[in-house]
Amino acid sequence: MNNPIRDQEIIYVHMNHSDRFVISSGISFSDFIDGISVDLSNLLLIRHKFEEGHFNMHMLLDYVDQDMLKKISAAEVKNYGDFCWIDFTDEEQLNQLSGQEIAEILYMGHFKDHLKQPFYRKLGNQFVYLTGDDGWLNKTYYQSWEPFFTMLGSVIAKKMMNQREIGFLNFRKKRRLSPIPGEILHSFMDDMKEGIVISLGKSNRNRSVLEIPIWLVGDFYDMDTMTTEYELIMETNQPDGKLVLDRKTGEWQALTKYVVK
């Protein structure tokens, strides 16, 4: 049975702006690492099955340093089940965490939720990454939204390049799709707060333009239900917006629901 998420045909994004997290589907850990614009020094592995790494005696948890990032990003973390981490800059920072802060971090790994805003001055962390099925249902906290938009723009372009119809798109000479600038994706922030599907599989393409439709589907934690709702909406409604690439200039633009015809 066709599954549009597993087949990389759609990306689901729901932004909780006040609590600073995104629920997503169709974006894996390797996608995140490849697309994020921030240099990560270390990841504290709260829940994982990575067989390498360092061990911190204060936290009684493993962590990976920058040298190991490439290896863990290439690992099949989708087979781990739970895979949860928080970034930090120096191991000595871990040793300064209080019992209360450790409890909050362990709680996030167990319940995939926060007790308080999960950004710690002692760690200087910028992200918290929580999943029990990587790429299917991810919850990621962002201290700043700019890395999120940069990452999403990179991931969309990468996945479009990987579409089977790549020959039809006339990229036979290995021409890359330019990442979608963050300010273009900002146009859909209000819709992201409600929940959108970016439908790579329903893109329209010719020699002049590439159009990627976007549908407003709502707030979901159950991705099977979300997929069912998307397929119903997609069959009966026009897109609520589009991402459009002018292939001659290489420039992207956003068409919101107010101007889509």
C-alpha positions in Angstrom: 0.0 0.0 0.0 1.4 3.4 -1.0 2.4 5.6 2.0 3.1 9.2 0.9 5.3 9.9 3.9 7.4 6.8 3.7 7.7 7.3 -0.1 8.9 10.8 0.5 6.0 12.3 -1.4 4.9 14.7 1.4 6.3 16.7 4.3 4.0 17.6 7.2 4.7 20.6 9.4 2.8 21.8 12.4 4.4 24.7 14.3 3.7 25.4 18.0 5.0 28.9 18.0 4.5 29.7 21.8 6.2 26.5 23.0 8.8 26.7 20.2 8.5 23.2 18.7 7.6 21.7 15.4 5.7 18.4 14.8 6.9 17.1 11.5 6.7 14.0 9.3 8.8 13.3 6.3 12.0 14.9 7.7 14.5 12.4 9.1 17.5 13.0 11.4 19.9 12.9 8.5 17.7 15.4 6.7 17.9 17.6 9.7 21.6 17.4 10.1 22.3 17.9 6.4 20.0 20.9 6.2 20.6 22.7 9.5 22.6 25.9 9.2 24.1 25.7 12.8 27.4 24.0 13.7 26.6 21.4 16.4 29.4 20.6 18.8 27.9 17.7 20.8 24.7 15.8 21.2 23.6 14.4 24.5 21.8 11.2 23.7 18.8 10.9 26.0 17.3 7.8 24.3 19.1 5.9 21.5 20.8 2.7 20.3 23.9 4.2 18.9 26.7 1.8 19.7 29.5 4.4 19.9 30.0 7.5 21.8 31.3 8.9 25.0 29.8 8.4 28.5 29.2 11.2 31.0 29.3 10.1 34.6 27.3 13.0 35.9 24.3 12.4 33.6 24.9 8.7 33.2 24.2 9.2 29.5 26.1 8.9 26.3 27.0 11.7 24.0 28.6 12.2 20.6 31.1 14.9 19.7 31.5 16.7 16.5 33.8 14.1 15.1 31.1 11.4 15.5 28.2 13.5 14.1 28.8 12.4 10.5 28.7 8.7 11.6 25.5 9.0 13.7 23.8 11.1 10.9 24.5 8.2 8.6 23.1 5.6 11.0 19.7 4.0 10.6 18.2 5.8 13.5 14.7 5.0 12.3 15.4 1.5 13.5 16.3 2.7 17.0 12.7 3.3 18.1 13.2 6.2 20.6 15.9 8.6 19.5 16.1 11.8 21.6 18.9 14.3 22.1 19.8 17.8 23.2 22.8 19.7 21.9 25.5 21.3 24.1 28.8 22.9 23.6 31.2 21.5 26.2 31.1 18.4 28.4 31.9 20.4 31.5 28.5 22.0 31.0 26.8 18.6 31.6 28.6 18.4 34.9 27.0 21.6 36.1 23.4 20.5 35.6 21.3 20.3 38.7 19.2 17.3 39.7 16.1 19.2 38.7 17.5 20.0 35.2 18.6 16.4 34.7 15.1 15.2 35.7 13.5 17.6 33.1 15.8 16.3 30.4 15.1 12.6 31.2 11.3 13.5 31.3 11.5 14.8 27.7 13.1 11.6 26.5 10.5 9.4 28.2 7.3 11.4 27.4 8.5 13.4 24.3 7.3 16.6 26.0 8.6 19.4 28.2 8.0 20.4 31.8 9.4 23.9 31.0 11.0 25.6 28.1 13.9 23.1 27.3 16.6 25.7 26.6 19.3 25.7 29.3 21.8 28.5 29.9 24.3 26.0 31.2 24.2 24.0 28.0 23.7 26.8 25.5 21.5 24.4 23.6 19.7 25.4 20.5 17.6 22.3 19.8 15.9 19.3 21.4 15.1 16.4 19.1 12.5 13.9 20.1 11.1 10.9 18.2 10.0 7.3 18.6 9.9 6.7 14.9 12.3 8.9 13.1 11.0 10.6 10.0 7.4 9.5 10.7 6.7 11.6 13.8 9.3 14.0 15.1 9.1 16.8 17.6 11.9 19.3 17.5 12.4 22.4 19.7 14.0 25.5 18.2 15.5 28.3 20.3 15.5 30.4 17.1 13.1 29.8 14.1 15.7 30.8 11.5 17.5 27.4 11.5 14.1 25.7 11.1 13.2 27.6 7.9 16.7 27.2 6.5 16.6 23.5 7.2 13.1 23.1 5.7 14.1 24.9 2.5 17.2 22.7 2.1 15.2 19.5 2.7 12.5 20.4 0.2 15.1 21.1 -2.5 17.0 17.9 -1.7 13.9 15.7 -1.8 12.8 17.2 -5.1 16.2 16.4 -6.6 15.7 12.8 -5.5 12.3 12.4 -7.2 12.3 9.6 -9.7 11.2 12.1 -12.4 14.4 13.9 -12.2 15.2 13.3 -15.8 12.0 15.0 -16.8 13.0 18.0 -14.7 16.0 18.3 -17.0 18.6 18.1 -14.3 20.6 15.4 -16.2 23.8 17.5 -15.9 23.6 17.3 -12.1 22.3 20.8 -11.8 21.3 21.4 -8.2 18.0 22.9 -7.0 18.8 25.9 -5.0 17.5 25.7 -1.4 14.3 27.6 -0.7 15.3 30.8 1.2 13.9 31.0 4.7 12.1 34.3 4.0 10.1 32.6 1.3 8.9 29.9 3.7 8.1 32.6 6.2 5.1 33.4 4.0 3.5 30.2 5.2 4.1 30.6 8.9 0.5 31.3 9.8 -0.5 28.1 7.9 2.2 26.1 9.6 0.7 27.1 13.0 -2.4 25.2 11.8 -0.6 22.3 10.1 0.3 22.0 6.4 1.3 19.3 3.9 4.0 20.2 1.4 3.2 17.8 -1.5 6.3 16.9 -3.4 4.6 14.1 -5.2 1.9 16.4 -6.6 4.4 19.0 -7.9 3.8 20.4 -11.4 6.8 20.8 -13.6 7.8 21.9 -17.1 10.8 23.6 -18.7 10.0 27.0 -17.2 8.7 26.4 -13.7 8.5 23.9 -10.9 5.4 24.3 -8.6 5.0 22.5 -5.3 1.5 22.7 -3.9 0.7 23.2 -0.2 -2.5 22.2 1.6 -3.7 23.3 5.0 -4.7 20.1 6.8 -4.7 20.9 10.5 -3.0 19.8 13.8 -2.2 16.1 14.1 -0.1 13.8 16.2 -1.4 10.7 14.5 0.2 10.6 11.1 -2.0 7.9 9.7 -5.0 10.2 10.4 -3.2 13.2 9.0 -2.4 11.3 5.8 -6.1 10.3 5.4 -7.2 13.9 5.9 -4.6 15.1 3.4 -5.7 12.7 0.7 -9.3 13.7 1.2 -8.5 17.4 1.1 -6.1 17.1 -1.8 -8.8 15.3 -3.9 -11.5 17.9 -3.2 -9.8 21.2 -2.7 -7.4 23.5 -4.6 -4.0 24.0 -2.9 -3.8 26.7 -0.2 -0.5 27.9 -1.6 2.5 27.0 -3.8 6.2 27.2 -3.8 7.3 28.2 -7.3 10.8 27.9 -8.8 11.6 29.9 -11.9 14.0 27.5 -13.6 15.5 30.1 -15.8 16.6 32.4 -12.9 16.7 29.8 -10.2 14.6 32.0 -7.9 11.9 30.8 -5.6 8.7 32.6 -4.7 5.7 31.8 -2.5 2.1 32.0 -3.7 -0.2 32.1 -0.7 -3.9 31.1 -0.7 -4.8 34.7 -1.3 -3.2 34.8 -4.8 -3.3 31.1 -5.9 -5.7 30.6 -8.8 
